[in-house]
Amino acid sequence: MSNETGDKDKKEMSFLGHLEELRWRLFRSAIVVLVFAIAIFIFRKDLVEWIYMAMSRTDFITYKWFCQADNALGLGGELCATEIDFQTIVVSFTAQFSATMYFAIVGGIICAFPYIAWQIWGFVKPALNARETKVSTAFFPYSILLFILGLAFGYLIISPLCVQFFANWRIHDDVASLPTITSYMSIITTTTFFTALLFQLPIVSYLLTRLGIINPPFLRKFRKHSIVVILVLSAIITPPDLFSQIIVGIPIMLLYEISIKVSARALKRNSK
């Protein structure tokens, strides 16, 4: 009876120890987020100008790229950005401060994402065997690289398309577009962040294959289904026009095909 009680206490302490470790990892992650958020808050005016307000003007770098491509292809200005006709507003006394806090916190989370991911991996690591630990450690840098590439693609390609489309869409000529600053910043931030998460697809594919959950035949079998899902995702995160959906859909399809190749490589390693 005493042995059973001792084992029970040991398990309980072990569980509480895990909770304590999780608490400290979350605390350290929150501190890093807070540090980035404070830095963003201090330099908020310059950052808002460079990151958000620059996208509301036709001289934004992405609009220049598309216009140069238009001239090279001789499309007659179809891809060149037209005047972006909208003004951001606030509708409450505290709205500007709330928008600043939103920008600082979300920006802090994005900047601290590599550290947060590292803390999560560190918490899960003790539950992994030697093979799983080796695999996850080797691919962690690739995960961060893909996250950064996803951020760049979301910010430089998808977000400008969204801003350009929705800013110039009119249900009637007498209806002016006056979005709140929070909604304007939110569409750029969320679109960019979720695109970065989508770029984790090859990493997820590799890890799931090494763990024996999926395999290349499984991914090939559902390739047609994935195309439908990708088109739906493209329609959700981009303006409802064919050009934007193609620009977004093609890279995601390429990522899926890369995931199949990565899965095949992982399966080969498993067989060895």
Residue, then its C-alpha position, 0 to 999 in steps of 0.5 A: m500500500s505504501n509503495e502504491t502511495g509512493d508511486k502515486d506521489k512520484k507521478e503527481m510530482s512529475f506532472l506538477g514538475h512538467l506544469e512548472e516547466l511549461r509555466w517557466r517556458l511560457f513566462r520566458s516566451a512572454i518576456v521575449v514578446l514583451v521586449f519586442a513589443i516595447a521596441i516596436f511601441i517606441f519606434r511605432k511611427d517609423l514602423v507603421e509608416w514603413i510596414y503599413m502606410a507605405m502599402s497604401r501608396t502606389d509607389f510601394i515596391t510590390y506595385k512597382w514590380f507588377c508595373q515593370a512586369d506589365n511593361a515587359l509583357g506589354l499588357g497595357g497597364e493591367l498590372c499597374a496599381t491604380e490610385i489607392d483611394f481610401q483614408t484610414i480613420v478612428v471611430s473612438f477616443t482610444a482607437q489609436f492607442s488600441a491600434t498601437m497596442y495591437f501592432a506592438i503585441v502582434g509584431g512582438i509575437i511574430c518577431a519572437f516566433p523562432y524563440i517561442a517555437w524553440q521553447i515549445w520544442g524544448f518542452v516536447k523534447p523529453a517525450l521524444n525518442a532519440r530518432e525523433t529528437k534528431v529529426s526535429t533538431a535538424f529541421f528546426p533551422y529550415s522551419i525558421l527559414l520557411f517561416i521568414l520566406g512565408l512572411a516575405f511572400g505574404y507581405l510583399i505579394i498577398s497583402p498588397l493585392c488585398v489592399q489594392f483590391f479592397a481599397n478600390w472596390r466600390i458597391h456604388d460610386d457614392v460610397a467612400s471607403l473609410p476603413t478603421i486603422t485597426s481593420y487596415m492593419s489587421i488584414i495585412t498582419t493576419t494575411t502575412f502571418f497565416t501565409a508564413l504558417l502555410f510555408q511550414l507544409p514541407i516541414v510538417s510533411y517530413l516530420l509526419t513521414r518520419l514518425g510513420i503517420i503519412n507517406p508519399p502514396f498517401l500524399r499523391k492519392f489526395r493530390k486532387h483533393s489538395i488542389v481543391v483545398i488550395l484553391v479554397l484557401s487562395a480564395i479565402i486569403t486573397p481578393p476574389d479575382l482569378f489573378s490573385q488566386i493564381i499568384v497565391g495558389i501556384p506557390i502553395m501547390l509547389l509547396y505541396e509537391i515539394s512536400i511529396k518529395v520531402s516525404a519520399r526522402a524521409l521514407k527512404r531515411n526510415s528504410k535505412 
